[in-house]
Amino acid sequence: MKTRGRPVMGATQKHAGRRHVGLALAATLGAAAAMLAGPVSADTLKSPVVVDQSNKTQEQTLVVEPYGPNIVRVTVSLKKDAALAGPGYGVIPGANATGWTETKDERGDTVLKSGQMSATIVGWHPSPHAVPPQQTAVDIGRYFGGTTNGAHVTFKDASGKTILDFTGWSMGIPNFKDGNSQLLHDRRPTDDQFYTVNGVFASPDDEHYYGLGQNQEGYLDHRGHVVRCWNDYNAPGGQSTCVPFMITNYGYGILWDNPSKTTIEPGFNEVTRWTSEVGDRVSFFVISGKTPDEIYAGYRQLTGVTPMLPKSAYGYIQSKQRYRSQQEVLDVAKGYRERHIPADVLVVDWFYYTIMGQFDFVPELWPDPKAMNKQLHDMGFETMISVWPRFTADGRYYDMLKKKGWFLSQADGTPTDGLPYDKAGSDIDTTNPDAAKWYWNTIRDNILSQGFDSLWSDETEPDLPPNGSYLHIGPGTKYFNVYPLFHTGALYDGFRRDFKDKRTVILSRDAYLGVQRNGAIVWSSDITPTWDAFKRQVPTGLDFAASGITYWSNDTGGWQYLPGEHKPAKAPLLDPTPARGVVGGYDDYPELYTRWFQYATFLPVLRTHGSRPANEIWSYGPDAQAILEKYVKLRYQLIPYIYSLGYKTYQTGAPFLRALPLDFPNDPAVTDMRDEYMFGPALLVTPVTEQGATTRQVYLPAGSDWYDFWTDKRYTGGQTVTVAAPIDRIPVFVKAGSILPLGSPIENTHQKQTIAKVKVYPGADGHFTLFQDDGFTYAYEQGGGTVTQLSWSEATHSLTHTGGKGWSEPDAKVVDVVQAK
């Protein structure tokens, strides 16, 4: 970490470092901070530590509070009650100072320390190299003042290495100078005062930043790229959604505790700045860890456990925009079973209802949904159905919802709508517990009662952006990003309460801190069917998973309608002629769809969707069909591996969709590797995202040997190799020392699947936890299921297994030690 002088203090959020000079020179925090709580003890910390940083003209309170041996929360505010208040939405309260001590260092600064990290509250110390202030600085101070008295907290790991340096902050009323005065129009007279807040952290040149939700610009490392952390359907690269959690290569993660629109500027001018439009404090958590998984364990503690999905969700989810009738759904189901192509979930998208918000079915098209679902269940299918939070004025529930004040509304109570262009009505306000309960009950009684198994929660931004409107919890501008958490929570909580023996899964368009605890799969919204969008999906998903939410997917093939004509620069690798009725003049679309499907096979959730006339595996011509069948069958072979990874995520919080810097932190070549990733601990996946490509350059991370998944050829890591990538092959490599369990062929996860092979890739010691259970209940939460610990010894060249019995056949028939070629 670079050394710093006294931190910049007291600037408004746009002008830190320019307008603070006079105030900063005058401010003094004293030689040692005055303690209002937490008496000093060499042995035990009485949390929280509250520091009065006020001066003659301004009050200011800093609070430092441990949440565990590797988690510290910091709040600072000009309002003492705000500084002392608990964390915001998405964070589970649970301060815990066990094992922490409080001492003074040689400079008189307060040091809080555990066995895993320390936090030092730095007072003001004159620099021995200080020079008298220039008169210009004094003159500037006459006209340009800052907003705060500054703050400085330094965080170190157990070895004493500085991992993070919080150097300053601001808290200012929106104003014309900063260009944010319009925010004041979004505040009612009865609302608390709006402040724009920011925090500033030192940014060493070699620090790199991952996570921060979904931003589809195509970057992996956010350093040098501004991140606009809010739900934005119209973001240029594709919809963004905000998860304000970031992990870095410096051994920490930071969770920013503010739900308003937040801008992060990572690594500009030697600092990283977080700026939130509205708040009354700066509040953040620092999680220290020797490994990323230790940091994700802290994120899990703060925001909640990731429950296991029903096993069907790890299989294949078939969708399109849209199946118009129950007969069409049944025909698709029969098409899969007659062709013996594995599939588990069929999706009913929107407009099955007569009116938006009616929660009914068009009787001519859906004469008996319950009977349809019974037929599908008998065929081994489950069904997911889209439910929207929008209600039009001519619907049966609108007047009641309006009367009760259960809509996202204007200051005078008028429901917010999208007129004149958007005629889909108003959004229900599920931050209101009464409205949320009614919403769930209505869906349960009208939709799930027809036999549907899971819910697709569309438009969870909400679709009508809440800034300038008002939620039950307060101004939408202040709580801009939290609607997805409340909305998915209303469905998940209701589902778990009323369907106790059936796992919940909710497909959500948006996310916020903690949404993973609601059984959510988040997808990247209505992306375009282009090679460019496909290429950018890879780093988009990696950063989203790095945000602590592992279940991410996309609309395989893109959602938007295909262009009438598209002529590729290279000859298409698949003939579009047999699929003209689906792809029209998009000559390279069968190739694009096939490459995209290959990539999606190695995502936590394999789900296809889009606005094509047909979207089934047989829709893109016989050559494409043969390849797609190969990959969907491979997906089902991999279910024991993928399902076990889901169990590990449930236990630890660590994602199994992994950007390479998380697993290879000492390899500088992967710092911004955007087109390769780890799928669990074994598989290195390298999608082919260039049209017409039949070879692929692959970088094999240093520190391990690697096996080509298709040929078993062994390579040394730390090099780039050129490998064959014909249209039927996505390059995949297996890390030496990996143990890869593979399942027997099945056509859906309701069928019994046994462990057909346990493939071992020699070259290093290896371990894998195999988990098997009924796949559909919550018994695993009470210890149900079979856990088998698999261990490979390189020294003895043998596999051992302990715990529950993983397979019934003799090891000699199941265990396959790969021989390198």
HUMO-V349143 format. One record per pair of residues at least 6 apart in sequence whose ideal C-beta (glycine too) atoms are under 6 Angstrom apart, sorted by the first residue. I is the first residue (numbers start at 0). J is the second residue. D is the distance in Angstrom with one decimal. If there is no record, write none. Layout:
[[I;J;D] [I;J;D]]
This chain:
[[0;161;3.9] [0;203;5.5] [1;203;5.4] [3;201;6.0] [4;126;5.6] [6;151;4.9] [6;166;3.4] [6;167;4.6] [7;15;5.6] [7;16;5.2] [7;167;4.7] [8;23;5.0] [8;149;2.4] [8;167;5.0] [9;19;4.3] [9;22;4.6] [9;23;5.3] [9;145;2.5] [9;147;5.1] [9;149;5.7] [10;18;5.7] [10;19;4.2] [10;145;5.0] [10;169;5.3] [11;146;5.6] [11;169;5.4] [11;171;4.3] [11;177;5.5] [12;169;5.3] [12;195;5.0] [12;197;4.3] [12;274;4.8] [13;177;4.7] [18;143;3.7] [19;145;3.8] [20;136;4.4] [20;139;5.1] [20;140;5.6] [21;140;1.2] [22;144;5.2] [22;145;4.4] [24;132;5.3] [26;148;4.9] [27;123;5.5] [28;52;5.6] [28;122;5.2] [28;123;4.3] [30;107;5.7] [31;107;4.2] [31;122;5.5] [32;50;4.2] [32;120;5.7] [32;122;5.5] [33;51;4.9] [35;49;4.4] [35;51;5.3] [36;49;4.2] [37;45;4.8] [37;48;4.1] [39;101;5.7] [40;101;5.8] [41;102;5.8] [42;100;5.9] [44;96;4.7] [44;99;3.9] [44;100;5.7] [44;101;4.5] [44;111;5.9] [46;64;5.1] [46;65;5.7] [46;94;5.8] [46;96;3.5] [47;62;5.1] [47;64;3.7] [48;63;4.7] [49;62;5.3] [50;61;4.3] [50;120;6.0] [52;59;4.2] [52;61;5.4] [52;148;5.2] [53;59;5.4] [54;148;5.8] [59;77;5.6] [59;148;4.8] [60;76;6.0] [60;79;4.5] [60;82;4.0] [61;75;4.6] [61;150;5.4] [62;74;4.6] [62;82;5.0] [63;73;5.6] [63;118;5.7] [64;72;4.8] [64;94;5.2] [65;71;5.4] [65;96;4.6] [65;99;4.9] [66;72;5.8] [66;94;5.5] [66;95;5.8] [67;95;5.2] [68;98;5.4] [68;113;4.4] [68;114;5.9] [68;115;4.6] [69;115;4.3] [69;116;5.6] [69;287;4.5] [69;297;5.8] [70;286;5.2] [70;297;5.0] [71;118;5.0] [71;285;5.1] [72;284;5.0] [73;152;5.7] [73;283;5.8] [74;82;4.8] [74;280;5.3] [74;282;4.5] [75;150;4.9] [75;168;5.7] [75;281;5.1] [76;82;4.1] [76;280;3.5] [77;170;5.4] [78;279;5.6] [81;279;4.3] [81;280;4.4] [82;280;5.7] [85;92;5.2] [86;256;5.4] [87;256;5.0] [88;258;5.8] [88;481;4.8] [89;302;5.9] [89;484;5.6] [89;511;5.6] [89;512;3.1] [89;513;4.1] [90;301;5.4] [98;113;5.1] [99;111;5.8] [99;113;4.8] [100;112;5.4] [101;111;5.6] [102;110;5.2] [104;110;5.2] [108;119;5.4] [108;121;5.4] [108;122;5.6] [109;120;4.5] [110;117;5.9] [110;119;4.9] [111;118;4.7] [115;157;5.3] [115;287;5.8] [116;156;5.7] [116;287;3.9] [117;155;4.8] [118;152;5.8] [118;154;5.4] [119;153;4.7] [120;152;5.7] [121;151;4.0] [146;169;5.0] [146;170;5.5] [146;171;4.1] [147;168;6.0] [147;169;5.6] [147;170;5.7] [149;167;5.5] [150;168;5.5] [151;166;5.8] [152;165;4.5] [153;164;5.1] [154;162;5.4] [154;163;4.3] [154;285;5.3] [155;161;5.3] [156;162;5.3] [156;250;5.5] [156;287;5.5] [162;249;4.9] [162;250;4.9] [162;251;4.6] [163;251;5.4] [163;285;5.8] [164;201;4.0] [165;200;5.6] [166;199;5.3] [166;201;5.6] [167;199;4.3] [168;198;4.9] [168;281;4.8] [169;197;5.2] [170;194;4.9] [170;196;4.9] [171;195;5.7] [173;179;4.3] [173;180;5.3] [173;182;4.2] [173;183;5.3] [173;193;5.9] [173;195;5.6] [174;180;5.6] [179;195;5.8] [182;193;5.7] [182;276;5.9] [185;467;4.9] [185;474;5.7] [185;476;3.9] [186;193;5.0] [187;410;5.2] [190;474;5.6] [193;277;5.0] [194;279;5.7] [195;276;5.9] [196;275;5.4] [196;278;4.4] [196;281;5.2] [197;272;5.8] [197;274;4.0] [198;273;5.0] [198;281;4.6] [199;270;5.2] [199;272;5.3] [200;271;4.8] [202;266;4.6] [202;269;5.6] [202;270;5.2] [202;271;4.6] [206;247;5.5] [206;249;5.3] [207;220;4.6] [207;222;5.5] [207;248;5.0] [207;670;5.4] [208;221;4.3] [208;222;5.5] [208;245;5.4] [208;247;5.4] [208;265;4.4] [209;246;5.4] [209;542;5.9] [209;545;4.2] [209;658;5.8] [210;244;5.4] [210;245;4.6] [210;246;5.3] [210;542;5.9] [210;545;4.3] [210;546;4.1] [211;226;4.9] [211;228;5.9] [211;245;5.4] [212;240;5.3] [212;241;4.8] [212;242;3.7] [212;546;5.4] [213;239;5.7] [213;240;4.6] [213;543;4.8] [214;226;5.6] [214;239;5.2] [215;236;3.5] [215;237;3.7] [215;535;5.5] [215;539;4.8] [216;236;4.7] [217;535;4.0] [217;538;5.9] [218;224;5.1] [219;538;4.3] [219;658;6.0] [219;671;5.2] [219;673;4.6] [220;670;5.9] [220;671;4.2] [221;265;4.7] [222;265;5.2] [222;266;4.0] [223;266;5.5] [225;264;5.5] [226;263;4.4] [227;262;5.7] [228;241;4.0] [228;243;5.5] [228;261;4.4] [229;241;5.0] [229;260;4.2] [229;479;5.8] [229;480;5.8] [230;240;5.1] [230;460;4.1] [230;509;5.0] [231;239;4.7] [232;238;5.0] [236;535;6.0] [237;526;4.8] [238;524;3.5] [240;509;4.4] [240;510;5.0] [241;480;4.6] [242;510;5.4] [242;546;3.9] [243;255;4.0] [243;261;5.8] [244;254;4.8] [244;546;5.1] [244;547;5.5] [245;253;5.4] [246;252;4.2] [246;294;5.7] [246;545;5.8] [248;664;5.6] [251;285;5.7] [251;287;5.2] [252;286;4.5] [252;294;4.3] [253;283;5.8] [253;285;5.8] [254;284;4.2] [255;273;5.3] [255;283;5.2] [256;282;3.9] [256;283;5.8] [257;275;4.0] [257;278;4.9] [258;478;5.1] [258;480;4.7] [258;481;4.6] [259;275;4.9] [259;276;4.5] [259;277;4.3] [259;477;5.5] [259;479;5.1] [260;276;4.6] [260;479;5.2] [261;275;4.5] [262;274;4.8] [263;273;5.4] [264;272;4.6] [265;271;4.7] [277;476;5.5] [277;477;4.3] [286;294;4.9] [286;297;3.5] [288;294;3.8] [291;661;4.5] [292;653;4.3] [295;547;6.0] [295;652;4.5] [295;653;4.3] [296;651;5.8] [296;652;5.4] [298;547;4.2] [298;652;5.7] [299;652;2.7] [302;512;5.2] [302;513;4.1] [303;513;5.0] [303;516;3.0] [304;516;5.9] [305;515;4.5] [305;648;5.1] [305;649;5.8] [306;518;5.3] [307;645;5.2] [307;649;5.2] [308;504;5.0] [309;502;4.2] [309;504;5.9] [309;775;5.2] [310;748;4.2] [310;774;3.2] [311;343;4.0] [311;344;5.5] [311;381;5.0] [311;748;5.0] [312;504;5.0] [313;638;5.7] [313;641;5.2] [313;642;5.5] [314;343;3.7] [314;748;5.1] [315;341;6.0] [315;342;4.7] [315;343;5.8] [315;605;5.3] [315;631;5.3] [316;344;4.3] [316;606;3.9] [317;342;5.3] [317;345;5.5] [318;346;3.6] [318;608;4.3] [319;614;3.7] [320;348;5.4] [320;610;4.5] [321;348;3.8] [322;328;4.9] [323;364;5.9] [324;364;4.0] [325;365;5.0] [325;371;4.2] [328;345;5.7] [332;375;5.6] [332;378;5.6] [332;380;5.4] [335;342;4.5] [336;378;5.7] [340;616;5.6] [340;628;5.8] [341;631;5.5] [341;635;4.7] [341;746;4.8] [343;747;5.0] [343;748;5.5] [344;381;5.0] [344;383;5.5] [345;380;5.5] [345;382;5.5] [346;383;4.7] [347;384;4.4] [348;385;5.1] [349;385;5.0] [351;360;5.5] [351;365;5.9] [352;359;5.5] [353;359;5.6] [353;361;5.6] [354;391;6.0] [354;394;4.8] [355;389;5.3] [355;391;4.7] [355;423;5.2] [355;424;5.6] [356;389;5.8] [356;390;3.2] [356;391;5.8] [356;394;4.3] [356;424;6.0] [357;394;5.1] [358;441;5.7] [358;445;4.1] [360;368;5.7] [368;449;4.1] [369;449;4.8] [369;450;5.0] [372;382;5.8] [372;450;3.0] [375;382;5.9] [379;747;3.8] [379;749;4.8] [381;452;4.1] [382;451;5.0] [382;452;5.5] [383;453;4.5] [383;455;5.4] [384;451;4.6] [385;455;4.2] [385;457;5.3] [386;442;5.5] [386;454;5.5] [387;457;5.4] [387;458;5.6] [388;426;5.0] [388;427;4.9] [388;458;5.9] [389;423;4.7] [389;424;4.8] [390;396;5.8] [390;397;5.0] [390;424;4.7] [390;425;5.9] [391;424;3.7] [400;406;5.8] [401;414;5.8] [405;427;5.9] [405;428;5.6] [405;431;5.9] [405;434;3.8] [406;414;3.8] [406;425;4.5] [406;428;5.9] [407;415;4.8] [407;426;4.5] [407;428;5.1] [407;468;5.0] [408;414;5.4] [408;415;5.9] [408;469;5.6] [414;425;3.8] [415;425;5.9] [415;463;5.3] [415;468;4.4] [416;425;5.1] [417;463;5.6] [426;461;4.2] [426;463;5.3] [427;434;5.6] [427;438;5.6] [428;434;5.4] [428;470;5.5] [428;471;5.4] [429;435;4.2] [429;438;5.9] [429;485;5.0] [429;486;4.7] [429;489;4.7] [430;470;4.6] [430;471;4.6] [430;472;4.6] [430;485;4.7] [431;471;3.6] [435;489;3.7] [438;489;5.8] [439;489;5.3] [439;493;3.3] [443;497;6.0] [453;504;4.6] [454;490;5.6] [454;505;5.3] [455;506;4.3] [456;487;5.8] [456;505;5.2] [456;507;4.9] [457;508;5.8] [459;483;4.3] [459;486;5.0] [459;507;5.0] [459;508;5.0] [459;509;4.4] [460;509;5.2] [461;482;5.0] [465;475;2.8] [465;479;5.8] [466;475;5.4] [466;476;4.5] [466;479;5.8] [468;475;4.4] [469;475;6.0] [470;478;5.8] [472;478;5.6] [480;511;5.1] [481;511;5.5] [483;507;5.9] [483;509;4.0] [483;510;5.5] [483;511;5.2] [483;514;5.7] [484;511;4.4] [484;513;5.7] [484;514;5.4] [487;505;5.1] [487;507;5.1] [487;514;5.7] [487;517;4.1] [487;519;5.1] [488;517;5.1] [490;505;5.4] [491;503;5.4] [491;517;3.9] [491;518;5.1] [494;503;4.1] [495;503;6.0] [500;776;5.2] [502;775;5.8] [503;518;4.3] [504;518;5.4] [505;518;5.5] [505;519;5.1] [506;520;5.0] [507;519;4.7] [507;521;5.3] [508;524;5.5] [510;521;4.7] [515;548;4.6] [520;550;4.5] [520;552;5.9] [520;604;5.3] [521;551;5.5] [522;552;4.9] [522;553;5.7] [523;553;4.4] [525;558;4.3] [526;532;4.8] [526;557;5.3] [526;558;5.8] [527;557;5.3] [527;559;4.8] [528;556;5.9] [528;557;3.0] [528;561;5.7] [530;690;5.3] [532;557;5.8] [533;595;5.3] [533;688;5.7] [534;688;4.0] [536;553;5.2] [537;674;5.5] [537;686;5.9] [538;673;4.2] [540;551;5.0] [541;658;4.1] [541;676;5.5] [543;551;4.6] [544;551;5.7] [544;654;4.0] [544;656;4.0] [545;658;5.6] [549;603;5.7] [549;648;5.1] [549;654;3.7] [549;655;5.8] [549;656;6.0] [550;603;5.1] [550;604;6.0] [552;602;5.8] [552;604;3.9] [552;606;5.0] [554;608;4.0] [554;609;5.7] [555;595;5.2] [555;596;5.6] [555;599;4.4] [555;607;4.1] [556;592;4.7] [556;595;5.5] [556;609;4.6] [557;609;5.8] [558;609;5.4] [560;610;4.6] [561;585;4.8] [563;584;5.5] [564;584;3.9] [565;585;4.3] [566;586;5.9] [567;587;4.0] [567;690;5.1] [569;690;6.0] [569;691;2.9] [571;586;5.3] [571;587;4.4] [571;590;5.1] [572;590;4.8] [572;726;4.2] [573;589;4.1] [573;590;4.7] [573;622;5.4] [573;623;5.3] [575;582;5.4] [575;586;5.0] [575;589;5.4] [577;620;3.8] [578;589;5.5] [578;619;4.7] [578;620;4.5] [581;611;5.3] [581;612;5.4] [581;613;5.1] [581;618;5.1] [582;588;4.2] [587;690;5.5] [589;619;4.3] [589;620;5.6] [589;623;4.6] [592;619;5.6] [593;623;5.2] [593;626;5.4] [594;687;5.3] [596;627;5.5] [596;630;5.9] [597;630;5.6] [597;729;3.9] [598;686;4.0] [599;605;5.1] [600;630;4.6] [600;634;5.0] [601;678;4.6] [601;684;4.4] [603;656;5.6] [605;634;5.5] [616;624;5.9] [616;627;4.5] [617;624;4.8] [626;727;4.7] [635;745;5.8] [636;741;4.8] [636;742;5.6] [638;742;5.2] [639;740;4.3] [639;742;4.7] [639;754;6.0] [640;739;5.9] [640;740;5.4] [643;769;5.3] [643;770;4.6] [644;655;4.0] [644;679;4.7] [646;770;3.8] [648;655;5.9] [655;679;4.8] [657;677;4.0] [659;669;3.8] [659;672;4.7] [659;700;6.0] [660;669;5.5] [660;670;5.8] [662;677;5.3] [663;669;5.3] [663;700;4.2] [666;700;5.1] [666;701;4.6] [669;700;5.7] [675;685;4.7] [676;684;5.6] [678;684;5.2] [681;733;5.5] [681;734;5.8] [681;737;3.7] [681;739;5.2] [682;731;5.9] [683;732;4.2] [684;731;5.6] [685;697;4.8] [685;730;4.5] [687;695;5.6] [687;724;5.0] [693;724;5.8] [693;725;5.5] [694;721;5.6] [694;724;5.5] [695;722;5.8] [695;724;4.1] [695;730;5.0] [696;719;5.6] [696;721;5.4] [697;720;5.6] [697;722;5.7] [697;730;5.5] [698;719;4.8] [699;705;4.7] [699;714;5.5] [699;716;4.7] [699;718;5.9] [700;716;5.4] [701;716;4.8] [701;717;3.4] [702;716;5.8] [703;716;4.7] [703;734;5.2] [703;735;5.5] [704;713;5.8] [704;715;5.8] [704;735;3.9] [704;762;4.5] [705;714;4.8] [705;716;5.9] [705;732;4.3] [706;713;5.4] [706;733;4.5] [706;760;5.1] [707;732;6.0] [708;731;3.9] [708;733;5.5] [711;817;5.4] [711;820;4.8] [712;820;5.1] [713;819;3.7] [722;730;5.0] [724;730;5.6] [733;760;4.9] [735;760;5.6] [735;762;2.7] [735;763;5.1] [736;762;5.7] [736;763;3.2] [736;764;5.9] [736;765;3.8] [737;760;4.7] [737;765;5.7] [738;759;5.6] [738;765;5.1] [738;767;4.0] [738;789;4.9] [738;791;5.8] [739;758;4.5] [740;754;5.5] [740;757;5.2] [740;769;5.5] [741;755;5.5] [741;756;4.5] [742;752;4.4] [742;755;6.0] [743;752;5.5] [743;753;4.7] [743;755;4.4] [745;752;4.8] [748;774;5.9] [754;805;5.8] [754;806;4.1] [756;815;5.2] [757;813;5.5] [757;814;5.1] [758;815;4.9] [759;791;5.3] [759;798;5.6] [759;816;4.7] [760;817;5.1] [763;793;5.8] [764;793;5.2] [765;791;4.0] [766;790;5.3] [767;789;4.6] [768;788;6.0] [769;787;4.3] [769;789;6.0] [769;805;5.1] [770;784;5.9] [770;786;5.7] [771;785;4.8] [772;779;5.3] [772;783;5.7] [772;784;3.1] [785;803;3.4] [786;802;5.0] [786;803;5.5] [787;800;5.4] [787;802;4.9] [787;803;5.2] [787;805;3.7] [788;801;4.8] [788;802;5.0] [789;800;5.1] [790;799;5.1] [791;798;5.2] [798;814;5.3] [806;813;5.2]]
